[in-house]
Amino acid sequence: RETLVVFVRVAPLTPDLTLLLVEDRTEAKRVEDVRRDFVANVSHELKTPIGALSLLAEAVTDAADDAGAVRHFAKRMMRESSRLGLLVQEIIDLSRLQVAGALESPEPVELDDVLAEAVDRCRTAAAAKNIDVVVAADRDAVVYGDHSLLVTAVRNLVDNAISYSEQDTRVSVVVRRADGIVEVAVSDQGIGIAAADQERIFERFYRTDPARSRATGGTGLGLSIVKHVAANHGGEVTVWSVPNQGSTFTLRLPESVQPIGPGIPAPSSE
Ligand code: ADP
């Protein structure tokens, strides 16, 4: 049930004529609420690493004579500051995506390249857990959009698949084309997501297990970014998951009809 918010103004024009202005402010109020929530969440999320950094700085000062302890705290400070850096970057990305209704300068993007780049960036995380990342690309899959945003989206899905899986498992990235739609499906054999959480995981800062998300360096913004990238490309992202068996996230994007490069030159009319 939605509450209707109206703004009413009464202006007497002449003794027997009154102007009644009724403005529907429902959408404006919703946008304002979303903005206020976002600012509150961001402040809360930023306080955690900033608080940790100041405690660690105190610890370093107190342990100045103990080289081993200083190294230990300094390492933790580096981890917290890179977490803070990632959080700030993702907040900026998300705010940009939220205001930008459409892409600035879309162009044909080959999904092959997007997948290769995204998977490459996850190699270290996958190797650390001995997770095999298998890619089945399609050389003809082309969408019209923004290469780096698509890399960000696919990388977030593959990163999550690795983070929420145990050692020695497999992650697959499969591209399919059908009926003008390009599908990128990222599947894992990980912890899965309960049905009640599946609708909420695309919300900003929503995590099913905040401790696990933080431990793996998660910001809680990844899927929200994926959702906005999909929407800005005229597509969507969905999830299918069975707890303790695994999850599949599917990105569906309209296939590009734009030719790549100069294409075949048109016959000359002369
Ligand atoms: P995070 O930085 O916490 O990973 P995301 O927005 O990427 O944030 O994901 C939101 C939440 O959705 C995660 O905290 C986790 O609970 C859940 N999630 C995302 N991907 C997976 C996955 N592949 N398997 C299990 N849970 C997942």
Residues whose N, C-alpha, C, O or C-beta is under 5 A from the ligand:
A	BS01	ADP	N160 A161 Y164 G190 I191 G192 I193 I201 Y206 R207 T208 D209 S213 G218 T219 G220 L221 G222 L223 S224 S247
